């Protein structure tokens, strides 16, 4: 089992959930109004007058075989609109119930 953490521009909100649904991934936890700045060339998303955009984040736990299709779909979305900001990270899960 793996965990996928997805941080994304709020404009992607419905699209990211659709990626999970397209891959029959039902469960996830979402945080809204997440502030931050990309580590590569991203602009700040702080919810302020100067930087009004914000991010959302999702954490989902998936079977190993679902990781690649989800990550590939997210990468395609990010490459199509790189200025919005979208990052995904995968972790191994040792145990859960």
C-alpha positions in Angstrom: 0.0 0.0 0.0 1.1 3.5 -0.8 0.2 7.1 0.3 -0.1 9.8 -2.3 0.1 13.4 -1.1 -1.1 15.9 -3.7 -0.6 19.6 -3.4 -2.3 21.7 -6.0 -3.7 25.1 -7.0 -7.3 25.6 -5.9 -8.3 25.9 -9.5 -7.7 22.2 -9.9 -10.0 21.2 -7.1 -12.7 19.3 -9.0 -10.2 17.9 -11.5 -8.0 16.3 -8.9 -11.0 14.5 -7.3 -12.0 13.4 -10.9 -8.5 11.9 -11.3 -9.1 9.8 -8.2 -12.6 8.8 -9.2 -11.4 7.9 -12.7 -9.0 5.5 -11.0 -11.6 4.1 -8.7 -10.0 5.6 -5.7 -12.8 6.3 -3.3 -11.1 7.4 0.0 -9.1 10.6 0.5 -8.6 13.4 3.0 -8.6 17.0 1.6 -7.3 20.2 3.2 -8.4 23.5 1.7 -6.8 26.9 1.9 -3.3 25.6 2.2 -0.6 28.3 1.8 2.8 27.8 0.3 5.4 28.4 -2.4 6.8 25.9 -4.9 10.4 24.9 -4.5 11.3 25.1 -8.2 9.8 28.1 -9.9 6.4 28.4 -8.3 4.8 31.6 -7.2 3.6 32.0 -3.6 0.0 31.0 -2.9 -0.7 32.8 0.3 -4.3 34.0 0.2 -3.2 37.6 0.6 -3.6 40.8 -1.5 -0.1 40.3 -3.0 -0.5 36.6 -3.5 -4.2 35.8 -3.6 -4.2 32.2 -4.8 -4.2 29.3 -2.4 -3.5 25.6 -2.6 -5.5 22.6 -1.6 -4.0 19.2 -0.6 -5.2 15.6 -0.7 -3.8 12.6 1.0 -5.0 9.2 -0.3 -3.9 5.6 0.5 -3.9 3.4 -2.6 -3.1 -0.1 -3.6 0.3 -0.3 -5.3 -1.1 -0.9 -8.8 -3.1 2.4 -8.7 -0.1 4.6 -8.1 1.3 4.8 -11.6 -2.0 5.6 -13.4 -2.8 8.3 -10.8 0.7 9.8 -10.9 0.7 9.7 -14.7 -2.6 11.5 -15.0 -1.5 14.2 -12.5 1.8 14.7 -14.4 -0.1 15.2 -17.6 -2.3 17.7 -16.0 0.6 19.6 -14.5 2.5 19.6 -17.8 -0.5 21.1 -19.6 -0.8 24.0 -17.2 2.6 24.3 -15.3 1.9 27.9 -14.0 -1.0 26.7 -11.8 1.2 24.4 -9.6 0.6 20.7 -8.9 2.9 18.3 -7.1 2.4 14.7 -6.0 4.6 12.5 -3.7 4.3 8.8 -3.0 5.3 7.1 0.3 5.4 3.5 1.3 2.9 2.6 4.1 4.2 0.0 6.5 1.0 -0.8 8.3 -2.6 0.4 8.7 -6.1 -0.8 9.6 
